[in-house]
Amino acid sequence: MNIYFFYVVISIIAVSIALGAYRLVKGPSASDRAVALDALTNITTALLVLIAFLSARFIYLDVALVYAILAFIGVVAIARYLEGGL
């Protein structure tokens, strides 16, 4: 593949991380912070998949899968806590 494609993807991921971190810190409510945290975990999962593709070491895909599952469980726990169900 074209190397410039990866530069564009990495740039988009970097901007997404910066915007998500800003919303995580400056979120007006706890719900906004939880959504920002969920977005950051999804971006991190995408970054792990990109690293697996670039390095041709597909063990990172397993790491990304486990990370995504744990992040989902964490976000569900945070949502239940914010809702008052825990």
Backbone as CSV, one residue per row, in Angstrom:
resi,resn,N_x,N_y,N_z,CA_x,CA_y,CA_z,C_x,C_y,C_z
1,MET,0.837,-1.186,0.000,0.000,0.000,0.000,0.879,1.245,0.000
2,ASN,0.254,2.331,-0.304,0.949,3.596,-0.350,1.271,4.063,1.068
3,ILE,2.514,4.491,1.291,2.938,4.904,2.628,2.228,6.184,3.062
4,TYR,1.830,7.015,2.107,1.130,8.251,2.455,-0.244,7.964,3.053
5,PHE,-0.832,6.864,2.678,-2.103,6.456,3.266,-1.949,6.253,4.769
6,PHE,-0.866,5.610,5.175,-0.641,5.370,6.597,-0.355,6.671,7.337
7,TYR,0.336,7.596,6.697,0.569,8.898,7.313,-0.748,9.639,7.545
8,VAL,-1.637,9.550,6.595,-2.943,10.200,6.738,-3.739,9.542,7.859
9,VAL,-3.728,8.223,7.909,-4.476,7.507,8.947,-3.909,7.813,10.328
10,ILE,-2.596,7.827,10.455,-1.978,8.133,11.747,-2.290,9.571,12.155
11,SER,-2.311,10.481,11.201,-2.654,11.875,11.507,-4.096,11.992,11.987
12,ILE,-4.996,11.295,11.340,-6.405,11.322,11.754,-6.562,10.728,13.148
13,ILE,-5.857,9.655,13.429,-5.925,9.043,14.756,-5.362,9.990,15.807
14,ALA,-4.267,10.681,15.493,-3.677,11.619,16.449,-4.630,12.774,16.755
15,VAL,-5.271,13.310,15.735,-6.240,14.392,15.951,-7.428,13.876,16.762
16,SER,-7.868,12.666,16.485,-8.988,12.083,17.228,-8.635,11.881,18.694
17,ILE,-7.414,11.455,18.959,-6.978,11.280,20.346,-6.942,12.625,21.063
18,ALA,-6.432,13.648,20.386,-6.371,14.975,21.004,-7.769,15.509,21.312
19,LEU,-8.687,15.376,20.372,-10.053,15.857,20.598,-10.763,15.050,21.691
20,GLY,-10.539,13.743,21.702,-11.146,12.913,22.739,-10.592,13.217,24.120
21,ALA,-9.285,13.460,24.195,-8.679,13.806,25.481,-9.186,15.154,25.981
22,TYR,-9.372,16.093,25.062,-9.928,17.394,25.447,-11.336,17.227,26.018
23,ARG,-12.165,16.432,25.359,-13.534,16.226,25.835,-13.532,15.456,27.154
24,LEU,-12.565,14.568,27.329,-12.475,13.808,28.575,-12.147,14.730,29.744
25,VAL,-11.292,15.706,29.511,-10.901,16.624,30.576,-11.947,17.715,30.783
26,LYS,-12.468,18.281,29.709,-13.352,19.438,29.796,-14.830,19.103,29.650
27,GLY,-15.171,17.840,29.686,-16.576,17.469,29.497,-17.465,18.125,30.534
28,PRO,-18.587,18.690,30.106,-19.440,19.378,31.076,-20.139,18.429,32.054
29,SER,-20.280,17.181,31.697,-20.945,16.248,32.610,-20.194,14.921,32.620
30,ALA,-20.547,14.102,33.576,-19.906,12.792,33.683,-20.269,11.898,32.504
31,SER,-21.450,12.073,31.974,-21.852,11.282,30.806,-20.999,11.619,29.591
32,ASP,-20.702,12.906,29.401,-19.833,13.299,28.296,-18.438,12.715,28.460
33,ARG,-17.965,12.676,29.682,-16.644,12.096,29.934,-16.644,10.591,29.666
34,ALA,-17.740,9.923,29.997,-17.835,8.485,29.731,-17.858,8.205,28.235
35,VAL,-18.566,9.025,27.478,-18.603,8.857,26.023,-17.225,9.130,25.428
36,ALA,-16.532,10.146,25.944,-15.180,10.445,25.463,-14.227,9.296,25.781
37,LEU,-14.375,8.703,26.953,-13.534,7.561,27.308,-13.802,6.379,26.386
38,ASP,-15.056,6.153,26.070,-15.407,5.078,25.140,-14.825,5.352,23.757
39,ALA,-14.904,6.581,23.317,-14.332,6.934,22.010,-12.819,6.733,22.009
40,LEU,-12.160,7.105,23.098,-10.707,6.922,23.171,-10.317,5.447,23.175
41,THR,-11.114,4.613,23.813,-10.792,3.185,23.783,-10.986,2.612,22.385
42,ASN,-11.991,3.091,21.667,-12.182,2.640,20.283,-11.052,3.120,19.381
43,ILE,-10.599,4.337,19.597,-9.480,4.863,18.814,-8.211,4.072,19.115
44,THR,-8.007,3.732,20.373,-6.836,2.939,20.743,-6.893,1.557,20.112
45,THR,-8.070,0.978,20.054,-8.226,-0.313,19.388,-7.881,-0.200,17.907
46,ALA,-8.336,0.864,17.271,-7.993,1.086,15.858,-6.494,1.271,15.679
47,LEU,-5.861,1.945,16.614,-4.412,2.133,16.549,-3.680,0.803,16.691
48,LEU,-4.153,-0.062,17.568,-3.542,-1.385,17.712,-3.695,-2.213,16.440
49,VAL,-4.834,-2.112,15.789,-5.035,-2.829,14.524,-4.097,-2.282,13.456
50,LEU,-3.923,-0.975,13.424,-3.001,-0.368,12.464,-1.566,-0.809,12.730
51,ILE,-1.177,-0.874,13.987,0.166,-1.345,14.336,0.346,-2.792,13.910
52,ALA,-0.673,-3.609,14.105,-0.592,-5.008,13.679,-0.403,-5.106,12.174
53,PHE,-1.102,-4.264,11.439,-0.990,-4.293,9.985,0.374,-3.804,9.523
54,LEU,0.871,-2.733,10.131,2.155,-2.167,9.713,3.334,-3.067,10.062
55,SER,3.267,-3.709,11.220,4.388,-4.544,11.650,4.265,-5.987,11.186
56,ALA,3.131,-6.357,10.616,2.858,-7.723,10.153,2.984,-8.739,11.289
57,ARG,2.701,-8.301,12.501,2.666,-9.185,13.664,1.225,-9.191,14.158
58,PHE,0.535,-10.235,13.808,-0.899,-10.261,14.025,-1.286,-10.646,15.444
59,ILE,-0.300,-10.778,16.337,-0.605,-10.973,17.747,-1.257,-9.713,18.310
60,TYR,-0.966,-8.564,17.686,-1.580,-7.313,18.126,-3.086,-7.310,17.892
61,LEU,-3.549,-8.093,16.949,-4.998,-8.201,16.740,-5.667,-8.871,17.933
62,ASP,-4.996,-9.876,18.508,-5.531,-10.514,19.710,-5.545,-9.535,20.877
63,VAL,-4.482,-8.747,20.979,-4.419,-7.733,22.032,-5.535,-6.713,21.843
64,ALA,-5.759,-6.295,20.604,-6.822,-5.330,20.319,-8.194,-5.903,20.659
65,LEU,-8.406,-7.172,20.371,-9.687,-7.804,20.673,-9.934,-7.859,22.178
66,VAL,-8.941,-8.279,22.937,-9.083,-8.338,24.396,-9.290,-6.935,24.965
67,TYR,-8.533,-5.972,24.441,-8.675,-4.589,24.895,-10.081,-4.058,24.613
68,ALA,-10.617,-4.362,23.454,-11.962,-3.896,23.105,-13.018,-4.527,24.009
69,ILE,-12.862,-5.803,24.319,-13.824,-6.477,25.202,-13.775,-5.879,26.604
70,LEU,-12.560,-5.677,27.131,-12.428,-5.090,28.465,-12.929,-3.647,28.496
71,ALA,-12.690,-2.912,27.428,-13.174,-1.530,27.362,-14.695,-1.498,27.335
72,PHE,-15.304,-2.414,26.610,-16.767,-2.478,26.568,-17.332,-2.773,27.953
73,ILE,-16.742,-3.725,28.645,-17.209,-4.060,29.995,-17.041,-2.862,30.924
74,GLY,-15.924,-2.155,30.788,-15.696,-0.971,31.610,-16.694,0.137,31.339
75,VAL,-17.002,0.368,30.084,-17.961,1.423,29.739,-19.362,1.048,30.212
76,VAL,-19.718,-0.209,30.116,-21.028,-0.638,30.627,-21.091,-0.442,32.138
77,ALA,-20.005,-0.750,32.838,-19.974,-0.550,34.288,-20.088,0.932,34.639
78,ILE,-19.400,1.785,33.893,-19.488,3.227,34.143,-20.902,3.729,33.868
79,ALA,-21.505,3.265,32.796,-22.866,3.695,32.461,-23.861,3.258,33.530
80,ARG,-23.702,2.049,34.013,-24.609,1.579,35.071,-24.407,2.374,36.355
81,TYR,-23.148,2.723,36.645,-22.876,3.527,37.835,-23.505,4.915,37.708
82,LEU,-23.354,5.531,36.539,-23.924,6.863,36.337,-25.448,6.840,36.366
83,GLU,-26.014,5.733,35.938,-27.463,5.595,35.952,-27.982,5.289,37.354
84,GLY,-27.108,4.815,38.217,-27.500,4.496,39.582,-27.824,3.037,39.788
85,GLY,-27.403,2.178,38.868,-27.749,0.769,38.948,-26.719,-0.106,39.629
86,LEU,-25.575,0.439,40.009,-24.569,-0.406,40.658,-24.703,-0.416,42.141
